[in-house]
């Protein structure tokens, strides 16, 4: 039961900003490594990095509509992942989850 709590905490912390994702990586080291924690670290890290990378270009679009749609899309993905972590479930993020799992498979 204690191991499940640690993996669930790691999964939740991963969604609390990019710094939380880095902290979760360190929490999920060899002796404490959990599949649930690793899954959500990959999802959250991919979500944050793609947000910063794509957000840079969306910012140059100088369009209120494009910017709002971008923020709304990422907020919905973040909520979806965070709720999955709170429930202790491994649910892939729509559209990008499979890509993040394969891109960060070493975590």
C-alpha positions in Angstrom: 0.0 0.0 0.0 2.8 2.4 0.8 4.4 1.8 -2.6 1.1 2.7 -4.3 0.9 5.9 -2.3 4.5 6.9 -3.4 3.8 6.1 -7.1 0.5 8.1 -6.9 2.3 11.0 -5.3 5.0 10.9 -7.9 2.3 10.9 -10.7 0.5 13.9 -9.1 3.7 15.9 -8.6 4.7 15.4 -12.2 1.8 17.6 -13.3 2.7 20.5 -11.0 4.7 22.7 -13.4 7.9 21.7 -15.3 9.7 21.9 -11.9 7.3 19.3 -10.5 8.0 17.0 -13.5 11.8 17.3 -12.7 11.2 16.6 -9.0 9.0 13.6 -9.9 11.9 12.2 -12.1 14.2 12.3 -9.1 11.4 10.8 -6.8 11.1 7.9 -9.3 14.7 6.7 -9.1 15.8 3.0 -9.2 14.8 2.0 -5.7 11.4 3.8 -5.8 10.7 3.3 -9.5 7.0 2.7 -10.3 5.2 2.1 -13.6 2.4 4.5 -12.7 4.9 7.3 -11.8 7.0 6.7 -14.9 3.9 6.8 -17.1 2.7 10.1 -15.7 6.2 11.7 -15.8 6.4 10.9 -19.5 2.9 12.4 -20.1 3.5 15.5 -18.0 7.0 16.2 -19.3 5.9 15.9 -22.9 2.9 18.1 -22.2 5.0 20.9 -20.6 7.9 20.8 -23.2 5.5 20.8 -26.1 3.6 23.7 -24.5 6.7 25.8 -24.3 7.9 24.8 -27.8 4.6 25.3 -29.6 3.6 28.3 -27.4 6.7 30.2 -28.7 5.4 29.9 -32.2 1.7 30.5 -31.4 2.8 33.7 -29.6 4.1 35.1 -32.9 0.8 34.4 -34.6 -0.5 37.5 -32.9 -4.1 36.2 -33.0 -6.4 36.2 -30.0 -8.3 33.2 -31.4 -5.2 31.1 -32.0 -3.8 31.9 -28.6 -7.0 31.2 -26.8 -7.5 27.9 -28.6 -3.9 26.9 -27.9 -4.2 27.6 -24.1 -7.6 25.9 -23.9 -6.4 22.8 -25.7 -3.4 22.4 -23.4 -5.4 23.2 -20.3 -7.9 20.4 -21.2 -5.0 18.0 -21.8 -3.5 19.0 -18.4 -6.8 18.4 -16.6 -7.2 15.0 -18.3 -3.7 13.9 -17.2 -3.9 15.4 -13.7 -7.3 13.7 -13.0 -5.9 10.4 -14.3 -2.9 10.8 -11.8 -5.3 11.6 -9.0 -7.3 8.5 -9.7 -4.2 6.3 -10.1 -5.0 5.4 -13.7 -2.8 5.2 -16.7 -4.8 7.0 -19.4 -3.0 8.3 -22.5 -3.5 11.9 -23.3 -5.6 12.3 -26.4 -3.7 12.8 -29.7 -0.2 13.1 -28.1 0.0 10.6 -25.3 1.3 7.7 -27.3 4.0 9.9 -28.8 5.1 11.1 -25.4 5.3 7.5 -24.1 7.6 6.5 -27.0 9.6 9.7 -26.9 10.4 9.5 -23.2 10.5 5.7 -22.8 13.8 5.8 -20.9 12.2 7.7 -17.9 
